[in-house]
């Protein structure tokens, strides 16, 4: 049995809490969404964005121990013992068909094809891997990918989750994708999805950030802020000169920190925003020399 811990935090302490959960033994941490708490003392629109976090542990005892420590610090938590099968089932049930930029369609594995022809189709069983296209941070990435010419590109999907971004890139013409994720359940989901879409030999999934067998034309990383900050020194070594970097998983208020951290090697070309979230499109500075 696995252990699942659910909690929430305002943006000001989100990075600290994400770090804390990993140091407490979580094998994965995902942001399931943002709510906005209303200030009941004033007649104002909703404010104070609060992110909901889910941390997966190898055992229920680990999750319960972490929850007790967080409760002592004032956090509200919920834990449950679960199985891989139980985690997979609700993810399968809640995946609606989605269309991005009028070009890319993401469907459940058993959904019928769209009535009108689509240029690119991805069939997805998300499993426990983050990324279905329903969360704004993922949707921002899919919209951007669907507006690009990816023909023949080599793509690195850092924190691949369900594999949705890598699969979308392949469906849109990319030549090959290298996916990295530390969560074993996410890796299993990504591999299954790659095979289901006929990309088993073109989508390689690995656990460790070993150097890919190619310099990437495009790197996608839909991750948490603190992880993106930690990756800033490493990313340029994985890129071809002039390559592009698509970063998401960020609240709008977190974007400037990321732009600054990557500024030595990258120029920010585009910021895309939706529902309090942002995605950044950066280009390797080498192309400007």
LINURBEL-V635726 format. One record per residue. N is the residue number from 1. PHI is phi in radians with two decimals (NA if undefined). PSI is psi in degrees with one decimal (NA if undefined). NEAR is the number of other C-alpha atoms within 10 Angstrom. Layout:
N/PHI/PSI/NEAR
N/PHI/PSI/NEAR
This chain:
1/NA/147.6/13
2/-1.81/163.6/17
3/-2.04/134.7/20
4/-2.11/128.2/27
5/-2.02/130.3/23
6/-2.07/134.5/20
7/-2.67/-178.7/19
8/-2.56/159.9/21
9/-2.78/146.8/19
10/-1.26/162.9/17
11/-1.00/-31.3/17
12/-1.11/-28.4/12
13/-2.04/8.5/11
14/-1.06/-48.3/19
15/-1.07/-42.1/16
16/-1.08/-43.0/12
17/-1.17/-39.1/19
18/-1.04/-46.9/23
19/-1.04/-44.1/15
20/-1.06/-43.9/14
21/-1.10/-42.9/23
22/-1.12/-42.6/15
23/-1.18/-21.7/11
24/-1.44/-2.7/15
25/1.97/2.9/16
26/-1.11/137.0/24
27/-1.54/-19.2/16
28/-2.71/150.4/24
29/-2.34/128.1/22
30/-2.27/149.6/20
31/-1.68/117.6/20
32/-1.57/-6.5/14
33/2.65/177.0/15
34/-2.21/131.5/22
35/-1.92/164.0/16
36/-2.17/115.9/13
37/-1.43/135.1/13
38/-1.45/141.5/14
39/-1.46/104.9/12
40/-1.26/-11.9/8
41/-1.56/-7.0/6
42/-2.38/151.8/7
43/-1.55/75.2/8
44/-2.28/162.5/9
45/-1.11/164.9/9
46/-0.98/145.8/12
47/-2.52/-169.7/11
48/0.98/76.5/13
49/-1.10/135.3/18
50/-2.22/123.2/18
51/-1.57/138.3/18
52/-1.70/127.5/17
53/-2.01/144.2/21
54/-2.19/124.6/21
55/-2.02/131.6/22
56/-1.82/131.4/25
57/-2.09/157.1/25
58/-1.20/-24.9/15
59/-2.43/153.0/17
60/-1.05/-34.3/19
61/-1.09/-38.7/17
62/-1.11/-42.9/18
63/-1.12/-41.7/26
64/-1.16/-38.9/20
65/-1.11/-43.6/12
66/-1.13/-39.0/22
67/-1.11/-41.2/23
68/-1.08/-40.6/16
69/-1.16/-40.2/13
70/-1.19/-37.9/17
71/-1.08/-37.1/13
72/-1.14/-24.2/9
73/-1.58/-0.6/9
74/1.75/6.7/9
75/-1.54/142.9/14
76/-1.46/133.4/14
77/-2.38/159.8/18
78/-2.45/136.3/15
79/-2.21/154.5/21
80/-2.69/149.6/15
81/-1.51/136.1/16
82/-2.57/170.0/15
83/-2.06/165.6/13
84/-1.04/-39.9/12
85/-1.10/-41.3/10
86/-1.16/-34.4/12
87/-1.22/-34.1/16
88/-1.25/-37.8/17
89/-1.04/-52.7/14
90/-1.14/-31.7/13
91/-1.10/-39.1/16
92/-1.16/-38.0/18
93/-1.25/-29.7/10
94/-1.74/11.8/12
95/-1.58/104.7/19
96/-1.52/154.6/13
97/-1.09/140.0/19
98/-2.35/143.1/16
99/-2.05/137.8/19
100/-2.19/124.6/19
101/0.95/26.8/12
102/1.12/14.3/13
103/-2.27/-35.5/16
104/-1.99/131.1/23
105/-2.09/130.0/24
106/-1.92/122.9/25
107/-2.16/158.3/22
108/-1.20/161.5/20
109/-1.08/-28.9/16
110/-1.82/4.0/10
111/-1.28/146.4/13
112/-1.20/154.9/9
113/-1.14/156.2/15
114/-1.10/150.3/13
115/-1.13/-39.0/6
116/-1.69/146.3/6
117/-1.08/139.0/10
118/-2.04/142.6/13
119/-1.18/-35.0/12
120/-2.46/133.6/19
121/-2.23/134.8/21
122/-2.13/127.4/25
123/-1.77/131.8/21
124/-2.37/129.5/29
125/-2.00/100.2/27
126/-1.16/-22.3/28
127/0.96/-136.9/27
128/-1.69/1.1/28
129/-1.35/133.2/27
130/-1.16/137.4/25
131/2.15/95.9/24
132/-2.17/-10.7/27
133/1.65/-6.8/26
134/-1.52/-27.4/14
135/-1.39/138.9/17
136/-0.94/-37.4/22
137/-1.14/-37.1/27
138/-1.29/-41.8/22
139/-1.06/-38.4/21
140/-1.03/-42.7/25
141/-1.15/-44.3/27
142/-1.14/-40.0/22
143/-1.04/-44.7/18
144/-1.15/-46.0/15
145/-1.02/-41.2/21
146/-1.21/-13.8/22
147/-1.68/1.0/14
148/-1.85/161.4/11
149/-1.65/103.9/12
150/-1.80/9.6/20
151/-0.97/121.3/13
152/1.33/5.6/14
153/-1.36/152.2/18
154/-1.74/125.0/22
155/-2.15/136.4/30
156/-1.91/123.8/29
157/-1.89/98.4/27
158/-1.57/116.3/25
159/1.39/56.5/25
160/-1.17/-25.0/30
161/1.03/-124.5/32
162/-1.24/-11.9/28
163/1.58/7.0/33
164/-1.07/-39.4/28
165/-1.25/-42.1/30
166/-1.11/-41.4/29
167/-1.11/-42.0/29
168/-1.08/-42.2/23
169/-1.06/-42.7/31
170/-1.14/-43.2/27
171/-1.10/-27.4/22
172/-1.62/8.2/24
173/2.02/-4.3/15
174/-1.05/151.3/21
175/-1.43/-42.7/16
176/-2.75/148.2/22
177/-2.26/137.8/28
178/-2.00/115.3/22
179/-1.84/137.5/29
180/-2.15/131.6/25
181/-2.73/136.5/24
182/-1.43/-14.1/17
183/-1.51/116.7/20
184/-1.10/-32.9/16
185/-1.22/-37.0/20
186/-1.14/-42.2/26
187/-1.05/-42.0/26
188/-1.10/-42.8/19
189/-1.11/-43.1/22
190/-1.10/-42.4/32
191/-1.13/-42.8/21
192/-1.08/-42.8/20
193/-1.16/-37.5/25
194/-1.09/-44.1/26
195/-1.14/-40.9/13
196/-1.10/-27.9/15
197/-1.67/3.7/16
198/1.41/20.0/13
199/-1.99/21.6/19
200/-0.95/-33.2/15
201/-1.62/-10.0/11
202/-1.91/-5.8/17
203/-2.15/99.6/24
204/-1.65/132.8/20
205/-2.09/129.8/22
206/-2.35/161.1/17
207/-1.52/-35.1/14
208/-1.88/152.1/10
209/-1.36/48.9/13
210/-1.12/155.4/8
211/-1.09/126.2/10
212/-1.10/161.7/16
213/-1.35/10.1/9
214/-2.66/159.6/15
215/-1.50/124.0/18
216/-1.30/138.7/27
217/-1.33/-32.8/21
218/-2.48/132.9/24
219/-2.05/128.0/25
220/-1.91/134.3/24
221/-2.53/98.6/23
222/-1.76/85.8/25
223/-2.30/-174.9/22
224/-1.50/155.7/21
225/-0.93/-48.5/21
226/-1.14/-32.8/17
227/-1.23/-41.5/15
228/-1.09/-38.9/21
229/-1.09/-42.1/15
230/-1.16/-28.6/11
231/-1.46/-10.7/15
232/-0.93/-43.8/18
233/-1.22/-24.8/13
234/-1.47/-35.2/10
235/-0.95/-44.6/18
236/-1.02/-29.3/22
237/-1.27/-14.3/12
238/-1.71/-3.0/18
239/-1.83/149.3/23
240/-1.38/156.7/17
241/-1.00/130.2/18
242/1.49/2.3/18
243/-1.20/165.3/21
244/-1.89/150.9/23
245/-2.23/121.3/26
246/-1.89/112.0/22
247/-1.98/134.4/27
248/-2.56/-171.3/27
249/1.51/19.7/25
250/-2.05/137.2/23
251/-1.23/153.2/21
252/-0.97/-36.4/16
253/-1.21/-13.5/12
254/-1.68/-8.5/17
255/-1.11/-41.1/19
256/-1.11/-36.8/10
257/-1.05/-39.9/12
258/-1.23/-44.2/18
259/-1.01/-41.7/19
260/-1.15/-44.4/14
261/-1.11/-33.2/16
262/-1.68/-1.7/20
263/-1.10/-25.1/15
264/-1.12/-37.3/13
265/-1.93/-13.7/16
266/-2.32/152.9/25
267/-1.94/132.2/19
268/-1.35/116.4/19
269/-1.66/-28.1/11
270/-2.76/142.2/12
271/-2.14/128.0/15
272/-2.07/133.1/16
273/-2.20/147.1/16
274/-2.82/127.5/13
275/0.90/40.2/11
276/1.52/-2.3/14
277/-1.92/159.2/22
278/-2.44/150.4/22
279/-2.13/142.4/27
280/-2.00/135.9/23
281/-1.94/114.1/20
282/-1.99/148.1/24
283/-2.08/138.2/22
284/-1.03/130.4/23
285/-1.13/-20.0/18
286/-0.96/-31.4/15
287/-1.22/-14.5/11
288/-1.73/0.6/10
289/-1.44/NA/6
